[in-house]
Amino acid sequence: MAPGKKSSSTKATKHHDESSLSLVNVDADQSQTLSVAPIVSSYNEKIRPVLDALENLRRLNISREGIQLPTIVVVGDQSSGKSSVLESLAGISLPRGQGICTRVPLIMRLQNHPLPQPKLILEYNGKNVSTDEANVSHAINTATEELAGTAKGISNTPLTLIVKKNGVPDLTMVDLPGITRVPVHGQPDNIYDQIKDIIMEYITPEESIILNVLSATVDFTTCESIRMSQTVDKTGLRTLAVVTKADKSPEGLLEKVTADDVNIGLGYVCVRNRIGDESYEVARDEEMKLFESHSLLSKIDKSIVGIPILAQKLVHVQAQIISKTLPEIIKKINEKLGNSLKELENLPANLSSMGDVMATFMQVIALSRDSLRKILLNGDFEEYSEQKEMHCTARLVEMLNSYASELENCSESNPSKDFLMDEIKVLEEAKIIGLPNFMPRTAFLTLLSKKVKGISYMPINFVDSVWNYLETVVISVLNSHSSNYYQLQVSIRRAAEILIAKKKKSSTQHVQQAVQMEKHTDYTCNPEYLQEYNKLMSHQEAFLKEVMNVNREGNTVKLEGVGEIDVVKLMKYPDMLTLVQAYDLKARLIAYWKIVLRRLIDVIALHLMLSINELISNDLNKEICHELLNPSGGGVERLLEESPSISGKRERLSRSVKVLRESKDTVANIMDRIGVYGDN
């Protein structure tokens, strides 16, 4: 920052408190001036440069940075006399006619200047159009048509009217379209909603002072403008009311403005509208006579009647709101500028060379592999502490437990269902000419194959769901570490999808092979098989006696290790040899089936963990390199392109920094000037 700028900021801070107060102190001489020429602001010397600075901030569109400016917002129902009030303050004629005359927000900047002739300038769409008192109404209409069209619709694009004239108060006000509920020919059906949206946008900020224009001829509680202002200013602390057409409805006006049934915290001012071709000087004289001589209106306190009093109140309120909000505006500008600069500095640098690309690529892959190793292998999820779906070891264990439970509880694993019936049927079909007590191996393999086939879809579904989950995790991690590099992100995402598809296919083939082995081969060296088999065989004799006991009560027999068994069907087989062989076959199947299920759980779990390890250690690198170096995909050169989101963010932040720096200079300069006045 230049030395001069630093000095400005220091001065601005030094004189901040007293300069803010100095804007609103009115001494005896100033009060006397107001009584002599009340339409002229007594604050010109200090308020003018502040208003100029605020207008510069408004031109910079600082509201886009989330910083609201103090504004007097003029609202009122259609035909409330809003235009007449503004004409009286500005001393110029505004557009008149049926329906909505103000179709865009009209920012009126009144500046007291000792000019021989008034100077009027319209600013809109980047234009500066000079006009005069005779043609200002036509010029406003022309500008409005350019902004809002030639029909009777409205627009939220503002139009600024600068009035430099001797005797006007230094005020900046925003005149908004009059509120109407019924659209006339040429207006859209939702005209009321459009107007309401514009009004609410302007009056909602706490920095806005609401100048509510009310007609004396109506019940204030029914005015739509009052309803709108009360929704954002319930206590009325920032609402000032102007009551027009006092001469047309004097009855009960005193009671209306003293009872205050609608919470007007800043008070009322009653005025008389200019009639016909009256000059503004004549209109002021007639207004003064009206409130002094009328039998009813003369009873209203003189401190709340007349355009001069309104001008005085507005200037005073304007100074107060500026004094209150200017320090906060300065603080917000500095904070926003600091944040934007920091955010801009934290954006990734553009990749301008192949060296940059390769360095970035290596960093992204290294960080991604490190994150994947932590969450998939080590159970370290600190990086994603609030995202439970990224606590991968826990989620994988949950999936594995669910798969194991599904296997163990499926119908094929229920030994008591149709106990011995399948075994008897298979034994009858497997009979051969030979010894009567010979157990054919084909019977065992037939039953085993049938059972394995019944659950074969489960392990395949399990590995499919695991790899779907892993795909989500891997892509999420890769996206996170490559979020600043759009083209790189696209490439590595595609590589990850291809790799996961390959891994899923490999796991599916592995599972299918494991299932086929279980269907066609019966083998285990696990001692638990014989332990379980012998345990079941030890209950064979007792079980068969129960089955053959015709005097037994009930149809079920409890068999340890199996449960309650319905033996009604078994009683049809009096051949003890058949039952003995069937029981033996069942005992072998029960004991061996536990080994099969354990293998289909453990072996698949080990295979998946090995596959995950290989993915992180080698496969991911290879697949991404293959994708990046593949000329058909555009090669590494395409990675030099910046992400649309990053380039958009860089452009937005750069624009924001430019606006905020200009805004900071503007307020620093004005605080310097206020400080000088404060010293004097």
C-alpha positions in Angstrom: 0.0 0.0 0.0 1.3 3.5 -0.8 2.3 5.8 2.1 -0.6 8.1 1.3 -3.1 5.3 1.5 -1.7 4.2 4.8 -2.1 7.7 6.2 -5.7 7.8 5.0 -6.6 4.6 6.8 -4.9 5.8 10.0 -6.7 9.1 9.9 -10.0 7.4 9.1 -9.6 5.3 12.3 -8.4 8.2 14.4 -11.4 10.4 13.6 -14.0 7.7 13.3 -16.0 8.3 16.5 -16.1 12.1 16.5 -16.7 12.3 12.7 -19.7 9.9 13.0 -21.1 12.1 15.7 -20.4 15.3 13.9 -22.7 14.3 11.1 -25.8 14.5 13.4 -25.0 17.4 15.8 -27.2 20.4 15.0 -26.3 23.6 16.8 -28.4 26.7 17.4 -27.2 28.5 14.3 -28.1 25.5 12.1 -31.6 25.4 13.7 -32.0 29.1 12.9 -30.9 28.4 9.3 -33.5 25.7 9.0 -36.2 28.1 10.1 -35.2 30.7 7.6 -34.6 28.3 4.6 -35.8 25.0 5.8 -35.8 23.2 2.4 -32.0 23.6 2.3 -29.9 21.0 4.3 -27.8 22.4 7.1 -25.5 19.4 6.8 -24.3 20.0 3.3 -20.6 20.5 4.2 -20.3 17.1 5.8 -23.1 15.1 4.4 -22.4 15.8 0.7 -19.0 14.1 0.4 -20.4 11.1 2.4 -23.4 10.8 0.0 -21.0 11.1 -2.9 -18.9 8.3 -1.4 -22.0 6.1 -0.9 -23.1 6.7 -4.4 -19.6 5.6 -5.6 -20.0 2.4 -3.6 -23.5 1.9 -5.1 -22.0 2.3 -8.6 -19.4 -0.3 -7.7 -22.4 -2.6 -6.9 -20.9 -3.4 -3.5 -24.2 -5.0 -2.5 -23.0 -8.0 -4.7 -20.3 -8.4 -2.0 -22.9 -8.8 0.7 -22.5 -5.2 2.0 -25.7 -3.2 2.3 -25.6 0.6 2.0 -27.8 3.0 4.1 -30.7 4.0 1.9 -33.9 6.0 2.3 -36.4 3.8 0.4 -39.7 5.5 -0.7 -42.7 3.2 -0.8 -46.4 3.7 -1.1 -49.6 2.4 -2.6 -50.5 3.6 -6.1 -52.0 7.1 -6.1 -50.8 7.7 -2.5 -49.1 11.0 -3.7 -45.6 9.6 -3.7 -44.5 11.4 -6.8 -45.9 14.7 -5.5 -43.8 14.4 -2.3 -40.6 13.7 -4.2 -41.4 16.6 -6.7 -41.7 19.0 -3.7 -38.4 17.9 -2.2 -36.6 18.1 -5.5 -38.4 21.0 -7.0 -38.8 19.3 -10.3 -41.6 17.5 -12.2 -41.6 13.7 -12.3 -43.6 11.5 -14.7 -47.4 11.5 -14.1 -50.3 9.6 -15.5 -52.6 6.7 -14.9 -51.3 3.5 -13.4 -47.7 2.9 -12.4 -45.5 5.9 -13.3 -42.4 4.6 -11.5 -41.6 1.3 -13.3 -38.0 1.0 -12.2 -36.1 1.8 -8.9 -35.4 5.6 -9.3 -32.3 6.6 -7.3 -32.8 10.4 -6.7 -29.6 12.2 -5.6 -30.5 15.7 -4.5 -27.5 18.1 -4.2 -27.7 21.7 -3.0 -25.7 23.8 -5.4 -25.6 27.6 -5.9 -26.0 27.2 -9.6 -27.7 29.9 -11.7 -29.6 27.0 -13.5 -30.3 23.5 -12.1 -28.2 20.7 -13.5 -30.0 17.4 -14.0 -28.3 14.1 -15.1 -29.7 10.7 -15.7 -27.4 7.6 -15.3 -28.4 4.2 -16.6 -27.0 1.4 -18.7 -23.6 3.1 -18.6 -24.9 6.3 -20.0 -24.9 9.9 -18.6 -27.8 11.9 -20.1 -28.1 15.6 -19.3 -31.6 17.1 -19.2 -33.4 20.1 -17.7 -36.4 20.8 -15.6 -38.7 21.2 -18.6 -37.7 17.8 -20.1 -36.7 15.7 -17.1 -40.1 13.9 -17.1 -39.7 12.9 -20.7 -36.1 11.9 -20.2 -37.1 9.7 -17.3 -39.8 8.0 -19.4 -37.3 7.4 -22.2 -34.8 5.9 -19.9 -37.5 3.8 -18.2 -38.7 2.4 -21.6 -35.1 1.4 -22.3 -34.8 -0.4 -19.0 -38.4 -1.9 -18.6 -39.7 -1.9 -22.1 -42.4 0.2 -23.8 -45.3 -1.7 -22.2 -46.5 -1.2 -18.6 -44.3 -3.8 -17.0 -41.6 -3.1 -14.4 -37.9 -3.8 -14.0 -35.5 -4.1 -11.1 -32.7 -2.3 -13.0 -32.1 1.0 -11.3 -32.1 4.5 -12.9 -30.2 7.3 -11.2 -31.4 10.9 -11.3 -28.9 13.5 -10.1 -30.4 16.9 -9.3 -28.0 19.8 -8.6 -30.1 22.7 -7.6 -30.0 25.7 -5.3 -32.2 25.2 -2.3 -32.7 21.4 -2.3 -31.8 19.2 0.6 -28.8 16.9 0.2 -30.6 13.6 0.1 -30.3 10.3 -1.7 -33.6 8.3 -1.9 -34.7 5.3 -3.9 -38.3 5.7 -5.3 -39.9 2.3 -6.0 -42.9 1.4 -8.1 -46.3 2.2 -6.5 -48.1 -0.9 -5.1 -51.1 -2.1 -7.2 -53.0 -5.4 -6.8 -55.0 -5.2 -10.1 -53.0 -5.3 -13.3 -54.2 -3.0 -16.0 -54.0 -3.6 -19.8 -50.5 -4.2 -20.8 -49.3 -5.3 -17.3 -48.4 -8.9 -16.4 -50.8 -10.8 -14.3 -48.3 -11.1 -11.5 -47.5 -7.3 -11.3 -48.3 -7.2 -7.6 -45.8 -10.0 -6.9 -43.1 -8.3 -9.0 -43.5 -5.0 -7.2 -43.6 -6.7 -3.8 -40.4 -8.6 -4.6 -38.6 -5.3 -5.5 -39.9 -3.5 -2.5 -38.9 -6.3 -0.1 -35.5 -6.5 -1.6 -34.9 -2.8 -0.8 -36.6 -2.5 2.6 -35.5 -5.7 4.2 -31.8 -4.7 5.0 -31.4 -3.2 8.5 -29.6 -0.3 6.9 -32.7 0.9 5.0 -34.9 3.7 6.2 -38.5 3.2 5.0 -40.2 6.4 3.9 -43.8 5.3 3.8 -46.1 7.6 1.8 -49.7 7.4 3.0 -52.8 9.2 1.7 -54.9 11.0 4.4 -58.0 9.7 2.6 -57.5 6.1 3.5 -57.3 4.0 6.7 -53.6 3.5 7.4 -54.1 0.0 8.7 -55.3 -1.1 5.3 -52.4 0.3 3.3 -50.4 -2.4 1.5 -47.2 -0.4 2.0 -47.7 -0.5 5.8 -48.2 -4.2 5.7 -45.0 -4.7 3.7 -42.9 -2.5 5.9 -44.3 -4.1 9.1 -43.1 -7.5 8.0 -39.4 -6.3 8.1 -39.7 -3.5 10.7 -42.3 -4.7 13.2 -41.5 -2.0 15.8 -41.2 0.8 13.2 -37.9 2.0 14.4 -36.7 2.7 10.9 -40.0 3.8 9.3 -41.0 7.4 8.7 -44.5 8.2 7.4 -45.5 11.1 5.1 -49.2 11.8 5.0 -50.2 13.4 1.8 -53.5 15.0 0.7 -54.1 16.5 4.1 -56.2 19.2 2.6 -58.6 16.6 1.1 -59.2 14.7 4.2 -58.5 16.8 7.3 -61.2 15.1 9.5 -59.6 12.7 12.0 -56.1 13.3 10.7 -54.8 14.5 14.0 -56.1 11.3 15.7 -54.4 9.2 13.0 -51.0 10.7 13.4 -51.1 10.8 17.2 -52.6 7.4 17.9 -50.1 5.6 15.7 -51.9 2.3 15.2 -49.4 1.1 12.7 -46.1 1.6 14.6 -44.3 4.5 12.8 -41.3 4.8 15.0 -39.7 7.8 13.3 -42.9 9.7 13.4 -45.3 11.3 10.9 -45.1 14.4 8.7 -48.3 15.8 7.1 -48.0 17.7 3.8 -50.1 19.4 1.2 -49.5 18.3 -2.4 -48.8 20.9 -5.0 -52.0 21.6 -7.0 -52.1 22.2 -10.8 -49.5 24.6 -12.1 -48.6 26.1 -8.8 -44.9 26.9 -8.5 -43.0 25.1 -5.7 -42.6 28.4 -3.8 -46.4 29.1 -4.0 -47.2 25.5 -3.0 -45.0 25.9 0.1 -46.7 29.2 1.0 -50.2 27.6 0.6 -49.1 24.6 2.6 -47.9 26.8 5.5 -51.2 28.8 5.4 -53.2 25.6 5.4 -51.6 24.2 8.6 -51.7 27.5 10.3 -55.3 28.5 9.5 -57.4 25.4 8.9 -59.8 24.7 11.8 -58.7 21.0 12.1 -55.2 20.9 10.5 -54.0 23.8 12.6 -54.3 21.7 15.7 -51.5 19.4 14.4 -48.2 20.1 16.0 -46.1 22.3 13.7 -43.1 20.1 14.2 -44.7 17.4 12.0 -46.2 19.4 9.2 -44.8 20.7 5.9 -42.3 19.8 3.2 -39.5 21.8 4.9 -40.0 19.8 8.1 -40.0 16.6 6.0 -36.7 17.7 4.4 -35.2 18.4 7.8 -36.3 15.1 9.2 -35.0 13.2 6.2 -31.6 14.9 6.3 -31.3 14.3 10.0 -32.4 10.6 9.7 -30.1 10.1 6.8 -27.2 11.5 8.8 -28.0 9.3 11.7 -28.2 6.1 9.7 -24.9 6.9 7.9 -23.2 7.7 11.2 -24.5 4.4 12.6 -23.6 2.2 9.6 -20.5 3.7 8.0 -18.1 2.2 10.6 -19.7 -1.2 10.0 -19.4 -0.8 6.3 -15.7 0.0 6.6 -15.2 -3.0 8.8 -17.1 -5.3 6.4 -15.1 -4.0 3.4 -11.9 -4.7 5.1 -13.0 -8.2 6.2 -14.4 -9.1 2.8 -11.2 -7.8 1.1 -9.0 -9.8 3.4 -11.1 -13.0 3.0 -11.2 -12.6 -0.8 -7.4 -12.1 -1.1 -6.8 -15.1 1.1 -9.2 -17.2 -0.9 -7.6 -16.0 -4.1 -4.1 -16.9 -2.8 -5.3 -20.4 -1.8 -6.5 -21.2 -5.3 -4.2 -23.6 -7.2 -1.8 -22.2 -9.6 -2.5 -22.7 -13.3 -0.7 -25.7 -14.8 1.5 -24.0 -17.4 4.0 -26.7 -18.3 4.4 -30.5 -18.5 6.5 -30.3 -15.4 3.7 -28.7 -13.5 1.3 -31.4 -14.8 3.5 -34.3 -13.8 4.3 -32.8 -10.3 0.6 -32.2 -9.7 -0.3 -35.7 -10.9 2.2 -37.3 -8.7 1.0 -35.3 -5.7 -2.6 -36.1 -6.3 -1.9 -39.9 -6.7 0.3 -39.9 -3.6 -2.3 -38.2 -1.4 -5.1 -40.3 -2.8 -3.2 -43.6 -2.1 -2.3 -42.4 1.4 -6.0 -41.6 2.2 -7.2 -44.9 0.7 -4.6 -46.9 2.6 -5.7 -45.2 5.9 -9.4 -45.7 5.5 -9.4 -49.1 3.6 -6.6 -50.9 5.3 -5.6 -49.2 8.6 -9.0 -48.2 9.9 -7.8 -44.6 10.3 -10.7 -42.3 9.4 -9.6 -39.0 11.0 -9.6 -37.4 7.6 -13.3 -38.2 7.2 -14.3 -38.1 10.9 -17.8 -36.8 10.2 -18.5 -39.0 7.1 -19.5 -42.5 8.4 -19.7 -43.9 4.9 -15.9 -43.3 4.6 -15.1 -45.3 7.7 -14.4 -48.1 5.4 -13.0 -50.9 7.6 -16.0 -50.6 9.8 -18.4 -50.6 6.8 -16.7 -53.6 5.2 -16.9 -55.6 8.4 -20.6 -54.7 8.6 -21.1 -56.0 5.0 -19.1 -59.1 5.7 -21.1 -59.9 8.9 -24.4 -59.3 7.0 -23.2 -61.7 4.3 -22.2 -64.3 6.8 -25.5 -64.0 8.6 -27.4 -64.4 5.4 -25.5 -67.5 4.5 -26.0 -69.1 7.9 -29.7 -68.3 8.1 -30.8 -69.2 4.6 -33.1 -72.2 4.0 -30.2 -74.4 2.8 -28.5 -74.0 6.2 -31.6 -75.2 8.2 -30.9 -78.8 9.1 -34.3 -79.5 10.7 -36.3 -78.7 7.5 -37.7 -82.0 6.1 -35.2 -83.9 8.2 -33.7 -86.9 6.4 -36.3 -86.7 3.6 -33.8 -85.5 0.9 -31.3 -88.0 2.1 -33.7 -90.9 1.9 -34.8 -90.0 -1.6 -31.2 -89.7 -2.8 -30.2 -93.0 -1.2 -33.1 -94.7 -3.0 -32.0 -93.3 -6.3 -28.4 -94.1 -5.7 -28.9 -97.8 -5.0 -26.4 -100.2 -6.8 -25.9 -103.9 -6.8 -23.6 -104.4 -3.9 -23.5 -104.6 -0.1 -26.7 -103.5 1.5 -25.1 -101.1 4.0 -22.7 -99.5 1.5 -22.9 -95.6 1.5 -22.5 -94.4 -2.1 -20.4 -91.2 -2.4 -22.6 -89.9 -5.2 -25.5 -89.5 -2.8 -23.4 -87.1 -0.7 -22.1 -85.1 -3.7 -25.6 -84.9 -5.1 -27.0 -83.3 -1.9 -23.9 -81.1 -1.5 -24.1 -79.8 -5.0 -27.8 -79.0 -4.6 -27.2 -77.1 -1.4 -24.2 -75.1 -2.8 -26.3 -74.2 -5.9 -29.0 -72.9 -3.6 -26.7 -70.3 -2.1 -24.4 -69.6 -5.1 -25.9 -66.2 -5.8 -25.1 -64.9 -2.3 -21.3 -64.7 -2.5 -21.6 -63.2 -6.0 -24.0 -60.5 -4.8 -21.7 -59.9 -1.8 -18.6 -59.2 -3.9 -20.7 -57.1 -6.3 -22.0 -54.9 -3.4 -18.5 -54.6 -1.9 -17.0 -53.4 -5.1 -19.9 -50.9 -5.7 -19.2 -49.5 -2.3 -15.4 -49.4 -2.9 -16.0 -47.6 -6.3 -17.9 -44.9 -4.4 -15.1 -44.5 -1.8 -12.2 -44.6 -4.3 -13.8 -42.0 -6.6 -14.7 -39.8 -3.6 -11.1 -39.8 -2.4 -9.7 -39.1 -5.9 -12.2 -36.3 -6.5 -11.3 -34.8 -3.2 -7.6 -34.6 -4.0 -8.0 -33.5 -7.6 -10.9 -31.1 -7.1 -8.8 -28.1 -8.3 -7.8 -29.8 -11.6 -10.8 -30.5 -13.7 -9.2 -32.4 -16.6 -7.1 -34.5 -14.2 -10.2 -35.3 -12.2 -12.1 -36.5 -15.2 -9.2 -38.7 -16.3 -8.5 -40.3 -13.0 -12.2 -40.8 -12.3 -12.5 -42.7 -15.7 -9.4 -44.7 -14.8 -10.9 -45.6 -11.4 -14.2 -46.7 -12.9 -12.4 -48.9 -15.4 -10.1 -50.4 -12.7 -13.0 -51.1 -10.4 -14.9 -52.9 -13.2 -11.8 -55.1 -13.8 -11.5 -55.8 -10.1 -15.2 -56.7 -9.8 -15.0 -59.0 -12.7 -11.9 -60.7 -11.2 -13.6 -61.2 -7.9 -16.8 -62.5 -9.5 -14.7 -65.1 -11.4 -12.9 -66.0 -8.2 -16.2 -66.5 -6.3 -17.7 -68.5 -9.2 -14.6 -70.8 -9.1 -14.9 -71.2 -5.3 -18.6 -72.1 -5.7 -17.8 -74.6 -8.4 -15.1 -76.3 -6.2 -17.6 -76.6 -3.4 -20.2 -78.2 -5.7 -17.9 -80.8 -7.2 -15.4 -81.7 -4.5 -15.8 -82.8 -0.9 -12.6 -82.3 1.1 -11.4 -80.8 4.4 -8.7 -81.5 6.9 -10.4 -79.4 9.5 -10.8 -81.5 12.6 -14.0 -79.8 13.5 -15.7 -81.8 10.7 -15.1 -85.1 12.5 -15.9 -83.6 15.9 -19.3 -82.4 14.7 -20.0 -85.6 12.8 -19.2 -87.9 15.7 -21.2 -85.7 18.1 -24.3 -86.1 15.8 -23.7 -89.8 15.4 -23.6 -90.3 19.1 -27.3 -89.4 19.2 -28.3 -91.6 16.3 -29.5 -94.6 18.2 -31.6 -92.7 20.7 -33.1 -90.6 17.9 -34.1 -93.5 15.7 -35.7 -95.3 18.7 -37.8 -92.2 19.3 -38.9 -92.2 15.7 -39.8 -95.9 15.8 -41.6 -95.6 19.1 -45.2 -95.8 18.0 -46.5 -95.1 21.5 -44.6 -91.8 21.7 -46.7 -88.8 22.4 -46.4 -85.9 19.9 -45.0 -85.6 16.4 -41.6 -84.0 17.1 -38.3 -85.2 18.5 -35.6 -82.9 19.9 -32.1 -83.7 18.5 -29.1 -81.9 20.1 -27.3 -79.8 17.6 -30.3 -79.7 15.2 -33.4 -78.7 17.2 -37.0 -79.8 17.2 -37.7 -82.2 14.2 -41.1 -83.2 12.8 -40.9 -87.0 12.4 -44.3 -87.8 11.1 -43.0 -88.4 7.6 -40.1 -90.6 8.9 -42.5 -92.9 10.6 -43.6 -94.1 7.1 -40.1 -95.7 6.7 -40.0 -98.7 9.0 -36.9 -99.9 7.3 -34.3 -99.2 10.0 -31.4 -99.6 7.5 -32.7 -96.8 5.3 -33.1 -94.5 8.3 -29.6 -95.4 9.6 -28.0 -94.6 6.3 -30.0 -91.4 5.9 -29.1 -90.2 9.4 -25.4 -90.9 8.7 -25.6 -89.0 5.4 -27.4 -86.1 7.2 -24.7 -86.0 9.9 -22.0 -85.8 7.3 -23.8 -83.0 5.4 -24.4 -80.9 8.6 -20.8 -81.2 9.7 -19.4 -80.5 6.3 -21.8 -77.7 5.5 -20.4 -75.6 8.3 -16.9 -76.0 6.7 -18.3 -75.0 3.3 -19.9 -71.8 4.7 -16.8 -70.8 6.6 -14.7 -71.3 3.4 -17.1 -69.2 1.4 -16.8 -66.4 4.0 -13.1 -66.5 4.9 -11.7 -67.2 1.5 -13.8 -64.4 -0.2 -12.9 -62.0 2.6 -9.2 -62.7 2.2 -9.5 -62.4 -1.6 -11.2 -59.0 -1.2 -8.6 -57.7 1.2 -5.8 -58.8 -1.1 -7.5 -57.2 -4.1 -7.9 -53.9 -2.1 -4.2 -54.0 -1.2 -3.2 -54.6 -4.8 -5.5 -51.8 -6.0 -3.9 -49.3 -3.6 -0.3 -50.5 -4.0 -0.1 -51.0 -7.8 -3.2 -51.2 -9.8 -4.5 -47.6 -9.3 -1.2 -46.1 -10.4 -0.9 -48.3 -13.5 -4.5 -47.7 -14.6 -4.3 -43.9 -14.2 -1.0 -43.7 -16.0 -2.4 -45.7 -18.8 -5.4 -43.4 -19.0 -3.3 -40.2 -18.9 -0.7 -41.4 -21.4 -3.3 -42.8 -23.8 -3.1 -40.5 -27.0 -6.7 -41.4 -28.0 -7.9 -39.6 -24.8 -6.1 -36.4 -25.7 -2.8 -37.1 -23.8 -1.4 -35.3 -20.8 -1.6 -31.9 -22.6 -5.3 -31.7 -21.9 -4.6 -31.5 -18.2 -3.2 -28.0 -18.7 -6.8 -26.8 -19.0 -8.1 -25.2 -15.8 -11.4 -26.4 -14.2 -14.4 -24.3 -15.1 -15.3 -24.0 -11.5 -11.8 -22.8 -10.5 -11.5 -20.4 -13.4 -15.0 -19.0 -12.6 -14.0 -18.7 -8.9 -10.7 -17.0 -9.8 -12.6 -14.5 -12.0 -15.2 -13.8 -9.3 -12.6 -13.3 -6.6 -10.5 -11.1 -8.8 -13.6 -8.9 -9.6 -14.5 -8.9 -5.9 -11.0 -7.8 -4.9 -11.0 -5.0 -7.4 -14.4 -3.7 -6.2 -13.5 -4.0 -2.6 -10.2 -2.2 -3.1 -11.9 0.7 -4.9 -14.5 0.7 -2.1 -11.8 0.8 0.5 -10.1 3.8 -1.2 -13.5 5.5 -1.4 -14.4 5.2 2.3 -10.8 6.0 3.4 -10.9 9.2 1.4 -14.3 10.2 2.8 -13.2 9.4 6.4 -10.2 11.7 5.9 -12.5 14.5 4.9 -14.9 13.9 7.7 -11.9 13.8 10.1 -10.7 17.2 8.9 -14.2 18.7 9.5 -14.3 17.0 12.9 -10.9 18.6 13.9 -12.3 22.0 13.0 
